[in-house]
Amino acid sequence: MAEKDPEFTVGTDWEEVARLVLTSRELDRLEEEELVPARQVLYQFSARGHDLAQVLLGLKLKDGDAACGYYRSRPLLLALGVPLADALGSGMGRSGGYSGGRDIGVVFNYPNPGGAHALPMCGGVGAQYTPAAGWAQAIRYKAEVLKDGGRGNIALVLGGDASCATGGFWSALTIATTQKLPLLFYVEDNGYGISVPSTYQTPGQNIAANLASFSGLTIFNGDGTDPIEAARLIEAAVAHVRSGEGPALLRLTVPRLEGHSYQDTQTYKSEAEIAAEWARDPLPKLKAHCAALQIGEGRWGELEQAVHWEVARAREEAEARPVLDGDRVADDVFFSGNHAEVGGQAGLSLDGTHDEPRPEGQRINMVTAIRKVLDQELGANPRMCVFGEDVGPKGGVHAVTLGLQDKYGHDRVFDTSLNEEGIVGRAVGMALAGLLPVPEIQFRKYAEPATEQINDTGTMRWRTANRFAAPMVLRVPGGFFKCGDPWHSQTNEVQFVHNPGWMVAVPSNAEDAVGLLRMALRGNDPVLFFEHRAMLDDSWARRPWPGDAYVLPFGKAKKTREGNKITIVTWGAMVPRCEAAAEGISADVIDLRTLNPWDREVVLDSVRRTRRCLIVHEDLRTGGFGAEIAAVVADEAFLDLDAPVARVTMPDIPSPHHPSLLEAAVPSLARIRAEIDRLVGF
């Protein structure tokens, strides 16, 4: 920890610091006294007390840096140059600004060409940490692998003391320290997490003291209300991380001078506590410091008046903005031709590809097919990297990545700590920085700790009005294999379909796996690529290699059998079972191949012709994706049906372990055939 130097000076424009802090105060005042009571702003979080240190820190960032904050981070945004009309208009839910009214105005983002980007923030406490770690890793990747600058850049992440209790904080801390990443953790400790004092969050109420012996982390700790001390510590912390010496944690104590949000009356604080906090207000200290620098009372008054006018003009501009046309509320969920300002565009183009298979050579299994695509795309695209638990020397627990680290090195194919939020969260930051991350979750069930990051990834393009996007290919093996169990054999693919912004691929065979994976790697949206464990080395799933440039568009189902008595809709490991069960029956067997988007037209055309529909899937019955298909068929082809729409699924139980119990639960050939016979004879 750096010692205090009485001769310490920094190249700080204190008049600019004063202007920005006064601007933050005026924005807070305007919202609290006028806009919230008038219900023009519905969510308001004051930054009073946090503002001085954030402004000082924001002014130290430069082009190539990125900051990931949280709902009290507007002063940092002001230091980066966010337009005041955006800062106000976003809180009012008007067009333009951070999200075009889709998201609450305290959830910031700011593309900043020529300066530091403010990465998309989210409403989840602690969710900001691992994407910041991903941006930090991308800085090093660009410098060491792409030889494309990056040296001297940093990632910054902001959070309150309460966020230090979250898994995201500890995950990012593990990533940054073990990898020596250029990441600065700024903990602005106001002593509370909403109404809960930090005694519940941090033993000893000082995360810096607790982490003093944390290997690979340099600590800076002090008072965020003292202009000289805060500026000194910020300068030292930023310089340390820029030097390439590894991550740092900067903890500054600050008062929260208002409630957690506008609606919070702070009844959990005594009058003495509130008075003590106001006694620590950094604004009078800043004014006194400026006076010592000959920025006297007269100039201070001029700054206050100028800020008042600027904020008033920004209010007029914001109020003149319309509310987004309701017809556009569904825009920007997926890429629709216009790239985001920041993130994505890291996949290779589709030029020279073909969407019809050109079989060559002997039949190969799905493991070999997936590995070969990863190998080819890694070889052709230096921005692509593959990572996850055990994907390196071991080659993955399913051997899909075997040999790739030896070929492409530890920087491009690497193992991670055992933390799924960290795996997906860092992929978010890497994608925002212009890389193509291909993270692996070892088994479907283990994606649960990453669900917040998965949701945030999918909604990013929409909630930032196409300002930011984080395309990635998230590979997830799952489903039964010889036996089952509740932890390794889950499918539950419908959960990913229910996350807006994600495409979902479920190949049943090697040929489809090649086409879908290559399409995913060259697309512009996040893709969940589901690799069914039972099909990875299944003899039925083996196919000849379909060509080095084969791509399979999403939303294009395939009829694996054709007939006119019944339509059977399925995917994944159930495709060969449905084919076998339909033996001797004139049936259309449709392999959907992707669930989002799914090929409604092929299904509906088939049902209108066969007049019967059976849906078969491995997932649970209640709320499974088959229910969506059944609803669409009932809505759009009801009058064409000669029998009820039927489903054969797992019962609503976890996957059982013993093979005989598993076979009793998973749709069997006998159960599928019995339902086919019932519907055909209806």
C-alpha positions in Angstrom: 0.0 0.0 0.0 1.5 3.3 -1.0 2.4 5.7 1.8 1.0 9.3 1.8 3.4 11.8 0.2 2.9 15.4 1.4 4.5 16.6 -1.8 2.2 14.4 -3.9 0.7 16.1 -7.0 -1.2 14.7 -10.0 -2.0 16.1 -13.4 -5.6 16.7 -12.4 -7.8 19.4 -13.9 -9.5 20.2 -10.6 -11.8 22.7 -12.3 -13.1 19.9 -14.5 -13.5 17.7 -11.5 -15.5 20.3 -9.8 -17.7 20.9 -12.9 -18.4 17.1 -13.2 -19.2 16.6 -9.5 -21.5 19.7 -9.6 -23.2 18.3 -12.7 -23.8 14.9 -11.0 -25.3 16.8 -8.0 -27.6 18.8 -10.2 -28.8 15.8 -12.1 -29.6 14.1 -8.8 -31.3 17.2 -7.4 -33.4 17.6 -10.6 -34.6 14.0 -10.6 -35.3 13.9 -6.8 -37.1 17.2 -6.5 -38.9 17.4 -9.9 -38.7 14.5 -12.2 -39.5 11.6 -9.8 -42.4 13.4 -8.1 -43.8 14.1 -11.5 -43.3 10.5 -12.4 -41.1 11.4 -15.4 -38.4 9.2 -13.8 -39.5 5.9 -12.2 -36.1 4.6 -10.9 -33.6 7.0 -9.3 -30.4 6.2 -7.5 -28.4 9.1 -6.1 -24.7 9.2 -6.4 -24.1 11.8 -3.7 -21.0 10.9 -1.8 -19.8 8.5 -4.4 -19.3 11.2 -7.0 -15.9 12.7 -6.3 -13.9 9.5 -6.4 -15.8 8.2 -9.5 -15.1 11.4 -11.4 -11.4 11.3 -10.5 -11.2 7.7 -11.6 -13.1 8.2 -14.9 -10.8 11.0 -15.9 -7.9 8.5 -15.7 -9.3 6.2 -18.4 -8.3 6.3 -22.0 -8.9 4.8 -25.4 -8.7 1.0 -25.2 -9.8 0.9 -21.6 -13.3 -0.2 -20.5 -15.3 0.3 -17.3 -18.1 -1.9 -16.0 -20.1 -0.2 -13.3 -23.5 -0.5 -11.6 -26.6 1.5 -10.9 -24.8 4.2 -8.9 -22.1 4.9 -11.6 -23.4 7.9 -13.4 -20.5 10.2 -12.2 -18.1 7.9 -14.0 -20.2 8.1 -17.1 -20.1 11.9 -16.9 -16.3 11.8 -16.7 -16.2 9.6 -19.8 -18.3 12.2 -21.7 -21.8 10.8 -21.8 -24.2 13.5 -23.2 -26.4 15.0 -20.5 -29.5 14.6 -22.5 -28.8 10.9 -22.7 -28.2 10.7 -19.0 -31.5 12.4 -18.3 -33.5 11.1 -21.2 -32.6 7.5 -20.4 -34.1 7.8 -16.9 -37.2 9.2 -18.5 -37.4 6.2 -20.8 -37.3 8.3 -24.0 -35.9 7.3 -27.4 -32.2 7.4 -27.9 -29.9 7.3 -24.9 -28.8 4.1 -23.3 -31.6 1.8 -24.5 -34.4 3.7 -26.3 -36.6 3.3 -23.2 -36.3 -0.5 -23.1 -34.3 -0.6 -19.9 -34.3 1.5 -16.7 -32.1 4.6 -17.0 -29.7 3.7 -14.1 -28.5 0.7 -16.1 -25.8 2.5 -18.2 -23.8 1.7 -21.3 -21.8 4.1 -23.4 -19.9 3.4 -26.7 -17.1 5.8 -26.7 -14.9 5.8 -29.8 -11.5 7.4 -29.0 -12.1 7.0 -25.3 -12.9 4.3 -22.7 -16.2 2.4 -23.2 -18.7 2.0 -20.4 -19.6 -1.6 -20.9 -23.3 -2.6 -20.5 -24.3 -2.7 -16.9 -27.1 -4.8 -15.6 -29.5 -4.9 -12.7 -27.9 -7.9 -11.0 -25.5 -7.0 -8.1 -22.1 -8.5 -8.8 -22.8 -9.4 -12.4 -20.4 -6.7 -13.6 -17.2 -8.3 -12.4 -16.6 -11.2 -14.7 -17.3 -9.3 -18.0 -14.7 -6.8 -16.8 -12.3 -9.7 -16.3 -13.0 -10.8 -19.8 -12.2 -7.4 -21.2 -8.9 -7.5 -19.3 -8.1 -10.9 -20.7 -8.9 -9.6 -24.2 -6.4 -6.7 -23.6 -3.6 -9.2 -23.1 -4.9 -11.5 -25.9 -4.7 -8.6 -28.4 -1.2 -7.7 -27.2 0.3 -11.2 -27.1 -1.7 -13.2 -29.7 -2.9 -10.7 -32.2 0.0 -8.2 -31.8 -2.6 -5.5 -32.0 -1.8 -3.0 -29.3 -3.5 -3.3 -25.9 -0.4 -2.9 -23.8 -1.0 -0.3 -21.1 -4.7 -0.6 -21.3 -6.9 -1.6 -18.3 -10.3 -2.8 -17.4 -12.1 -1.2 -14.5 -15.0 -2.6 -12.5 -17.0 -0.7 -9.9 -19.0 -2.1 -7.0 -20.2 -1.4 -3.5 -19.0 -3.4 -0.5 -22.2 -5.5 -0.6 -21.2 -6.8 -4.1 -18.1 -8.3 -2.6 -20.3 -11.0 -1.1 -21.3 -12.3 -4.6 -20.0 -15.1 -6.6 -19.2 -12.8 -9.5 -16.8 -10.8 -7.4 -14.9 -13.9 -6.2 -14.9 -15.4 -9.6 -13.4 -12.3 -11.2 -10.9 -12.0 -8.4 -9.7 -15.6 -9.0 -9.5 -15.1 -12.8 -7.6 -11.8 -12.5 -5.1 -12.9 -9.9 -4.3 -16.3 -11.3 -3.9 -14.8 -14.8 -2.3 -11.5 -13.7 -4.8 -9.5 -15.7 -4.9 -5.7 -16.0 -8.0 -5.4 -14.0 -8.7 -2.7 -11.4 -11.4 -3.5 -8.8 -12.8 -0.3 -7.3 -14.9 -1.0 -4.2 -16.7 2.2 -3.1 -17.6 1.2 0.4 -20.5 3.1 1.8 -21.1 0.7 4.6 -24.5 -0.6 3.4 -26.1 -3.0 1.0 -29.5 -1.4 0.7 -30.6 -1.5 4.3 -28.1 -4.2 5.5 -24.9 -2.9 7.1 -21.6 -4.2 5.9 -21.2 -6.3 9.0 -23.5 -8.8 7.2 -21.5 -8.5 4.0 -17.8 -8.4 5.0 -16.2 -9.7 8.1 -14.5 -6.7 9.8 -16.3 -4.4 7.4 -13.1 -3.9 5.3 -12.7 -6.0 2.2 -9.2 -4.5 1.6 -8.0 -5.7 5.0 -9.4 -9.2 4.4 -7.7 -9.4 1.0 -4.4 -8.0 2.2 -2.7 -11.4 1.9 -4.5 -12.5 -1.3 -1.8 -13.6 -3.6 -1.3 -11.6 -6.8 -3.4 -8.6 -5.7 -2.1 -5.2 -4.8 -4.3 -3.3 -2.4 -5.0 0.5 -2.2 -7.2 1.6 0.7 -8.3 5.0 1.9 -10.8 7.9 2.1 -12.8 8.6 -1.0 -14.0 11.9 0.3 -10.6 13.5 0.7 -9.7 15.0 -2.7 -5.9 14.7 -2.2 -6.0 11.2 -0.8 -8.5 9.9 -3.3 -6.6 11.4 -6.2 -3.3 10.0 -4.9 -4.7 6.5 -4.4 -6.5 6.5 -7.8 -3.4 7.6 -9.6 -1.3 4.9 -7.9 -3.8 2.1 -8.5 -4.3 3.0 -12.1 -0.6 3.3 -12.7 0.0 -0.1 -11.1 -2.4 -1.9 -13.3 -1.2 -0.1 -16.4 2.3 -1.2 -15.7 1.4 -4.8 -16.3 2.2 -5.9 -12.7 -1.2 -7.5 -12.2 -4.6 -6.6 -10.8 -5.3 -4.2 -8.0 -8.1 -3.6 -5.6 -8.9 0.1 -4.7 -11.2 0.4 -1.7 -12.3 3.9 -0.9 -14.8 4.7 1.9 -17.6 7.0 0.9 -20.9 8.1 2.4 -24.2 7.3 0.9 -25.9 10.6 1.4 -29.3 9.5 0.3 -31.2 6.2 0.5 -30.4 3.2 -1.6 -33.0 4.6 -4.1 -35.4 7.5 -4.1 -38.0 5.4 -2.4 -35.7 4.4 0.5 -36.4 6.5 3.6 -33.4 5.1 5.5 -35.4 4.4 8.6 -32.8 1.8 9.4 -30.3 4.6 10.1 -30.3 6.7 13.2 -30.3 10.5 13.0 -26.7 10.5 14.3 -25.6 8.1 11.6 -27.2 10.2 8.9 -25.6 13.4 10.3 -22.2 11.7 10.5 -22.5 10.7 6.8 -23.3 14.3 5.8 -20.3 15.5 7.7 -18.2 13.4 5.4 -19.7 14.9 2.2 -16.9 15.2 -0.3 -18.3 18.3 -2.0 -17.3 20.9 0.7 -13.9 19.2 0.8 -13.6 19.5 -2.9 -14.6 23.2 -2.8 -12.0 23.9 -0.1 -9.4 22.1 -2.1 -10.3 24.1 -5.2 -10.1 27.3 -3.2 -6.6 26.5 -2.2 -5.8 26.2 -5.9 -7.2 29.7 -6.6 -10.5 28.4 -7.8 -12.3 30.7 -5.5 -15.9 31.5 -4.5 -16.5 33.6 -7.6 -15.3 30.9 -10.0 -17.1 28.2 -8.1 -20.4 30.2 -8.4 -19.8 30.6 -12.1 -19.3 26.8 -12.4 -22.6 26.2 -10.5 -24.5 28.5 -12.7 -23.0 27.0 -15.9 -23.9 23.5 -14.7 -27.4 24.6 -13.9 -27.9 26.0 -17.4 -26.4 22.9 -19.0 -28.6 20.5 -17.1 -31.6 22.7 -17.8 -30.9 22.6 -21.6 -30.3 18.8 -21.4 -33.7 18.5 -19.7 -35.4 20.4 -22.5 -33.7 18.2 -25.1 -34.6 15.0 -23.2 -38.2 16.0 -22.7 -38.5 16.8 -26.5 -37.5 13.2 -27.3 -40.5 10.9 -28.1 -41.1 7.6 -26.5 -40.1 4.7 -28.8 -42.7 3.6 -31.2 -44.4 0.5 -29.7 -44.0 -1.3 -33.1 -40.2 -1.2 -32.5 -40.2 -2.7 -29.0 -39.1 -6.1 -30.4 -36.3 -4.7 -32.6 -32.6 -5.7 -31.9 -33.3 -8.9 -30.1 -31.1 -10.6 -32.8 -28.7 -9.2 -35.4 -30.8 -7.9 -38.2 -28.2 -6.5 -40.6 -26.7 -3.6 -38.6 -23.7 -4.5 -36.4 -23.5 -3.2 -32.9 -21.2 -0.2 -32.3 -19.1 -2.3 -29.8 -18.7 -6.1 -29.8 -19.1 -8.9 -32.2 -18.0 -9.0 -35.8 -15.2 -11.5 -34.9 -16.5 -14.5 -36.8 -15.4 -15.2 -40.4 -17.7 -14.3 -43.2 -20.0 -16.8 -44.9 -18.4 -16.1 -48.3 -17.5 -19.3 -50.1 -19.6 -21.5 -47.9 -22.4 -23.8 -49.1 -25.6 -25.0 -47.4 -25.8 -28.4 -49.1 -23.6 -31.2 -47.8 -20.9 -32.6 -50.1 -20.1 -35.9 -48.4 -16.6 -37.1 -48.5 -14.6 -39.9 -46.9 -15.7 -42.4 -44.3 -18.4 -41.8 -41.6 -17.1 -40.0 -38.6 -18.7 -39.5 -35.1 -19.9 -36.3 -33.7 -16.9 -35.9 -31.4 -14.6 -35.9 -34.5 -16.9 -33.7 -36.5 -17.1 -31.0 -33.8 -13.4 -31.1 -33.1 -12.6 -30.7 -36.8 -14.8 -27.7 -37.1 -13.2 -26.1 -34.1 -9.8 -26.9 -35.5 -10.5 -25.4 -38.9 -12.1 -22.2 -37.5 -9.3 -21.7 -34.9 -6.8 -22.1 -37.8 -8.5 -19.5 -39.9 -9.7 -17.1 -37.3 -7.0 -15.7 -34.8 -9.8 -13.9 -32.8 -11.4 -17.2 -31.8 -10.5 -18.9 -28.5 -11.8 -22.0 -26.8 -11.9 -22.4 -23.0 -13.6 -24.1 -20.1 -13.0 -26.7 -17.4 -10.5 -29.4 -18.6 -10.5 -28.4 -22.3 -6.7 -28.0 -22.4 -4.3 -31.0 -21.9 -7.1 -33.3 -21.1 -9.0 -32.4 -24.2 -12.4 -32.1 -22.5 -14.2 -34.7 -20.5 -15.8 -35.8 -23.8 -12.5 -35.5 -25.8 -14.0 -32.9 -28.1 -11.0 -30.5 -27.7 -8.3 -33.2 -27.7 -5.1 -31.9 -29.2 -6.3 -28.4 -29.8 -4.2 -26.8 -27.1 -1.0 -28.5 -28.4 -1.8 -27.1 -31.8 -2.9 -23.5 -30.9 -1.3 -22.8 -27.6 -2.4 -22.0 -24.1 -3.5 -18.5 -25.0 -6.1 -19.7 -27.5 -7.3 -23.0 -25.9 -7.2 -22.9 -22.2 -8.5 -24.3 -18.9 -10.4 -22.2 -16.5 -11.2 -22.2 -12.8 -14.2 -24.2 -11.7 -16.7 -21.4 -11.9 -19.3 -21.3 -14.6 -20.2 -17.6 -14.0 -16.6 -16.9 -14.6 -16.5 -18.9 -17.8 -19.5 -17.2 -19.4 -18.9 -13.8 -17.8 -15.4 -13.6 -19.1 -16.7 -14.7 -22.5 -19.0 -11.6 -22.4 -16.1 -9.2 -21.9 -14.0 -10.9 -24.5 -16.8 -10.8 -27.1 -17.4 -7.1 -26.3 -13.7 -6.5 -27.0 -14.0 -8.0 -30.4 -12.9 -11.6 -29.9 -14.9 -14.8 -30.6 -15.1 -16.8 -27.4 -16.2 -20.4 -27.5 -16.7 -21.4 -23.8 -17.7 -24.8 -22.7 -19.9 -25.8 -19.8 -18.9 -29.3 -18.9 -22.4 -30.6 -18.4 -25.8 -29.0 -18.9 -26.7 -28.9 -15.2 -23.6 -27.0 -14.4 -24.8 -24.0 -16.5 -27.1 -23.0 -13.6 -24.5 -20.8 -11.8 -24.1 -18.9 -15.1 -27.7 -18.2 -15.7 -27.5 -14.5 -14.9 -24.6 -14.1 -17.3 -26.4 -16.1 -19.9 -29.5 -13.9 -19.6 -27.5 -10.7 -19.7 -25.7 -11.9 -22.8 -28.9 -12.6 -24.7 -30.6 -9.3 -23.8 -27.6 -7.1 -24.4 -28.2 -6.1 -28.0 -31.9 -5.4 -27.2 -31.4 -3.5 -23.9 -28.6 -1.3 -25.4 -30.5 -0.6 -28.6 -27.8 -2.3 -30.7 -25.0 -0.3 -29.2 -23.4 -3.4 -27.7 -23.5 -7.1 -28.6 -21.6 -10.2 -27.3 -21.8 -13.0 -29.8 -20.3 -16.3 -28.5 -20.8 -20.0 -29.0 -21.6 -21.7 -25.7 -21.0 -25.4 -26.0 -23.0 -27.5 -23.6 -22.9 -31.3 -23.5 -25.9 -32.9 -21.8 -28.5 -35.6 -21.8 -28.2 -39.3 -20.9 -25.4 -41.6 -21.8 -25.7 -45.3 -21.0 -27.0 -44.3 -17.6 -28.4 -41.1 -16.1 -28.3 -39.0 -13.0 -29.7 -35.6 -11.8 -26.4 -33.8 -12.3 -24.9 -34.9 -15.6 -27.9 -36.0 -17.7 -30.2 -33.1 -17.8 -31.4 -31.6 -21.1 -33.7 -28.7 -20.2 -32.9 -27.0 -23.5 -36.2 -25.1 -23.2 -34.6 -22.8 -20.6 -32.2 -21.4 -23.2 -35.0 -21.0 -25.7 -36.7 -18.9 -23.0 -33.7 -16.6 -22.8 -34.3 -13.8 -25.3 -31.5 -13.3 -27.7 -30.0 -16.8 -27.7 -30.1 -19.1 -30.7 -30.2 -22.8 -29.8 -28.8 -25.7 -31.8 -29.4 -29.4 -31.0 -27.7 -31.5 -33.7 -28.6 -35.2 -33.8 -25.7 -36.3 -36.0 -22.2 -35.5 -37.2 -23.2 -33.8 -40.5 -25.7 -31.4 -38.8 -23.1 -30.7 -36.0 -20.6 -29.5 -38.6 -23.0 -27.3 -40.4 -24.6 -25.8 -37.3 -21.4 -25.2 -35.5 -19.7 -23.5 -38.4 -22.8 -21.3 -38.9 -22.8 -20.4 -35.2 -19.1 -19.5 -35.3 -19.7 -17.2 -38.3 -22.9 -15.6 -37.0 -23.5 -12.5 -35.0 -25.6 -13.7 -32.1 -24.9 -15.8 -29.0 -25.6 -19.5 -29.7 -26.2 -22.4 -27.3 -24.7 -25.4 -29.0 -26.1 -28.5 -27.3 -24.0 -31.6 -27.7 -26.0 -34.7 -26.7 -23.8 -37.1 -24.8 -25.5 -40.2 -26.2 -24.9 -39.1 -29.8 -21.3 -38.1 -29.5 -20.1 -41.5 -30.5 -23.4 -43.2 -31.5 -23.1 -45.3 -34.7 -26.4 -43.9 -36.0 -25.1 -40.3 -35.6 -22.0 -41.0 -37.7 -22.0 -39.3 -41.1 -19.4 -38.6 -43.9 -17.6 -35.2 -43.6 -20.0 -32.8 -45.4 -17.3 -30.5 -46.7 -14.9 -27.9 -45.3 -17.2 -25.0 -46.1 -20.5 -26.6 -45.2 -22.9 -24.4 -43.2 -26.4 -25.2 -42.1 -28.7 -22.2 -41.6 -30.6 -22.1 -38.3 -34.4 -22.7 -38.4 -34.2 -25.3 -41.2 -35.6 -28.7 -40.1 -35.0 -31.9 -41.9 -37.3 -34.8 -42.7 -35.4 -38.0 -42.0 -38.4 -40.1 -43.1 -41.4 -39.1 -45.3 -44.9 -40.4 -45.2 -48.6 -39.3 -45.0 -50.1 -40.9 -41.9 -48.5 -39.0 -39.1 -46.0 -36.2 -38.4 -43.4 -36.9 -35.7 -41.5 -33.9 -34.5 -38.3 -34.4 -32.5 -34.6 -33.5 -32.0 -31.4 -34.7 -30.5 -31.1 -38.3 -29.2 -34.8 -38.9 -29.8 -34.4 -38.8 -33.7 -33.1 -42.3 -34.1 -35.7 -43.6 -31.6 -38.5 -42.0 -33.5 -37.2 -43.4 -36.8 -37.1 -46.9 -35.4 -40.5 -46.5 -33.8 -42.0 -45.4 -37.1 -40.7 -48.5 -39.0 -43.5 -49.8 -41.1 -45.6 -46.7 -40.7 -46.0 -44.0 -43.4 -44.7 -41.1 -41.3 -42.9 -37.8 -41.6 -40.1 -37.8 -39.0 -38.9 -34.2 -38.6 -35.6 -33.4 -36.9 -35.9 -29.8 -35.9 -32.1 -29.4 -35.6 -32.5 -25.9 -34.0 -35.1 -24.8 -31.4 -34.5 -21.1 -31.7 -35.4 -20.4 -34.4 -37.5 -23.5 -35.2 -39.0 -24.5 -38.5 -42.7 -23.8 -38.0 -43.4 -23.9 -41.7 -42.1 -27.4 -42.3 -44.0 -28.7 -39.2 -47.3 -27.0 -40.1 -47.1 -28.1 -43.8 -46.5 -31.7 -42.7 -49.3 -31.7 -40.1 -51.8 -30.2 -42.6 -51.0 -33.1 -44.9 -50.8 -36.0 -42.4 -53.5 -34.6 -40.1 -51.8 -36.0 -37.0 -48.9 -34.7 -34.8 -46.8 -36.4 -32.3 -44.0 -34.6 -30.5 -41.2 -36.5 -28.8 -38.5 -35.1 -26.6 -36.2 -36.1 -23.7 -36.9 -33.1 -21.6 -39.7 -33.0 -18.9 -43.3 -32.8 -20.0 -44.5 -29.8 -18.1 -43.2 -26.6 -19.8 -41.0 -28.6 -22.3 -40.4 -27.2 -25.7 -42.9 -29.7 -27.1 -45.7 -27.7 -25.4 -44.8 -24.7 -27.6 -44.9 -26.8 -30.7 -48.2 -28.3 -29.7 -49.6 -24.8 -29.0 -48.6 -23.5 -32.4 -50.0 -26.6 -34.2 -53.3 -26.1 -32.2 -53.4 -22.4 -33.0 -52.6 -22.7 -36.7 -53.6 -26.1 -37.9 -56.5 -27.1 -35.6 -59.0 -27.6 -38.3 -56.7 -29.9 -40.3 -56.3 -32.3 -37.4 -57.9 -35.8 -37.3 -56.5 -36.6 -33.8 -55.3 -34.7 -30.7 -51.8 -33.3 -30.7 -49.8 -35.7 -28.5 -46.5 -35.8 -26.7 -44.1 -38.5 -25.5 -41.6 -37.1 -23.0 -39.8 -37.7 -19.7 -42.1 -37.5 -16.7 -41.5 -34.5 -14.5 -38.6 -36.1 -12.6 -34.8 -35.7 -12.6 -32.9 -38.1 -14.8 -32.6 -41.4 -12.8 -29.2 -43.2 -12.5 -29.7 -46.9 -13.0 -30.0 -47.9 -16.7 -33.3 -49.7 -16.2 -34.8 -46.7 -14.3 -33.5 -44.4 -17.0 -35.1 -46.5 -19.7 -38.4 -46.3 -17.8 -38.2 -42.5 -17.8 -36.8 -41.6 -21.2 -39.1 -41.9 -24.2 -38.6 -45.5 -25.3 -39.1 -47.1 -28.7 -42.1 -49.0 -27.3 -43.8 -45.9 -25.8 -43.2 -43.9 -29.0 -44.6 -46.7 -31.1 -47.6 -47.2 -28.9 -48.5 -43.5 -29.3 -48.0 -43.6 -33.0 -50.4 -46.5 -33.3 -52.9 -44.8 -31.1 -52.9 -41.6 -33.2 -53.0 -43.4 -36.5 -55.9 -45.5 -35.3 -57.8 -42.5 -33.8 
